[in-house]
Amino acid sequence: SPSAPMKLRDAPSACPSLWRCLPCPPAELRLDLVLSSGQSFRWWESSPGAWTGVLGERVWTLRQDGDRLWYTVYGEEDEHKEEEERDGCPAKAAKLDGAETDQILRDYFQLDVGLSALYRAWGAADPLFRKVADDFPGVRLLRQDPVECLFSFICTSNNHVSRITAMIERLCQAFGRRLCCLDTRPFHAFPPLSALTGPPSPCRCHCHLAMASSVLMSFCCVPAGADAEARLRTLGFGYRAKFVSGSARAIAEGLGTEGLHHLRTVPYTEARRVLCALPGVGAKVADCVCLSSLDKAEAVPVDTHVWHIARQRYGVALGSKSLTPRAYQEIGDFFRGLWGPRAGWAQAV
């Protein structure tokens, strides 16, 4: 049975020895703008300025203070069963060394990419960008796990951020490995492909122990005998259920998880073509995945909002009056010509 919940640490003053920091000025990263922007759906503002979520099968709390990015990593439940608490702090931190956790965050936030210089270049090329840039500093692209990114964005069609976040949470509770519980809130890893394609497994959410919300409970307790698509429908995924289970099956039987990661090394157009062959993946979802997890900084996801901006504010002359595949390509090419090889980053601002 699950062990007692751990306490959430929302600032370095709570258990200072369990926090580390990286140099990171706000012009290079604004946590509040990046983690709430709809790039990832696994972060929660656990207290003002503190963001708690799952990254690399660990639970983290992040916060910024001046030019520093502070973080703490929580151990898994089985690591803490034999530990004693001292002044409310676990006796040991998660079993990761500081150099490793520093590197995980540097990679996730792509901190080796100098954002201030990019903002200057985009502003010099584009007066409209220059007008909005001051209000939105520090907006950078996350480098996400390709499996999590793909299945998260499959869920975004005809959807909004709060609903997508709740869907992904239910997906992880039902199919993912439980990591720990903080102040009665359970956290789960994103499920591996095998969980979405293989034989059904029992509900992993421990909802009868931890869930206060009857709404969440009704979604959590899915019949264990149902196949993945049927369980996803019970979880409220609707028509997206067949796309999630179908894409999981297609990848498992074809590319595999390694092959999906390998798309980071192939040209953008090739990665996009492979993704668009998957169930439920159109041009926009493919571009979101290319940009957010496959190192294709030139990918520019286009929706009707971007289409209107391209026509009305930038005067892009398109051959059609709706967002056809040709118009989609023309808009992407226009912004790549304007903003350069990291056009997708500029569009995120």
C-alpha positions, 0 to 999 in steps of 0.5 A: 500500500502507498506510504504516507504523503511527503510534504511539498517544498515550495521554497528553498527556505523549506529544507535548504539542503534539498534545493539547488540552483542554476544561474538563469536571468529572467530574460533567458527564462520566465517560468510563469510564461513558459510552464503555463503556455500550453507547451507541456501539461504536467506542471502546476503552480503549487504556490505563488511562483512555485511550479511542481510537476513530473520530468524524467520520471521524477517529481520536481518543484521549481521557482525563480529568484532574481537571476537564479532558477531553484529546484528540488527533486522528490524521492519515490515513495519506496525510497522514503519508506525507511527514512526518518524526518528531521524538522519536517525534511526527509533525511535523504534527497532523491537518489540523483546527483546534482550534476545529473539534475542540473543537466536534466533541467539545462536540457529541458529548458535548452539553456544553452540557447541564448534567448536574449540574442535571438530576441534582438535578431527577431526584433531587428527583422520584424517590427511587430515582434519588437512591439510585443517582445518587451511584454513577453520576455524569457519565452523559450521552447521546452525540449520534451520527451517525444512520446509524452509530447506526441500523445499530449498534442494528439489530445489538443485537437478542438480542446483548451489548456485546462481540459487537456491538462485534466485529460493528461492527468487522468491518462497518467493516473490510469496508465502510468507508474505512481511516483509519490504523493505530495500533501495528498496529491498523487503524481504519476509518470507518463505511461510508456507505449506498452501501457497504451498498447499491451494487455490491460492493467489494473487501475494504478491511481489509488484514488480511493486513498488520495482523491478528494474530488468525486469527479476525478474518482469517477474518471479514475476507477476504470474497468481493468478488463477494458482495452486501452481505447475503451479505458480512454473513452471511459476517461473522457477522451472521446474520439481522441481515444482511438487516435491515442491507442492507434498511434501507440500501436502504430509506433510499437509495431513500427518505429518503436520508442527508439525510432521516435527519438531518432527523428531528432536526427533526421531533417524536419520534412522527414520527421514531419512526414513520419508523424503525419502518417500516424492516426490523429496527427495532422500538420499542426500536431506534427509541427508541435511535436517537431518543435517541442521534442524533436529539435526542429526549431524551424517548425511553425505550427499554424492554426486559424489564429496564426493564419489570421495574423499572417494575413491581417498583420503581416499581409501575407498573400495566400492563394486561398481564403481558408487554411488549406495545406498549401496555405499552411505551407506558405505561412510556415515558409513566410515566417521561416524567411522572416525569423530564420532557423528558430522561427518556431521559437519566435512564434511561441512568443 
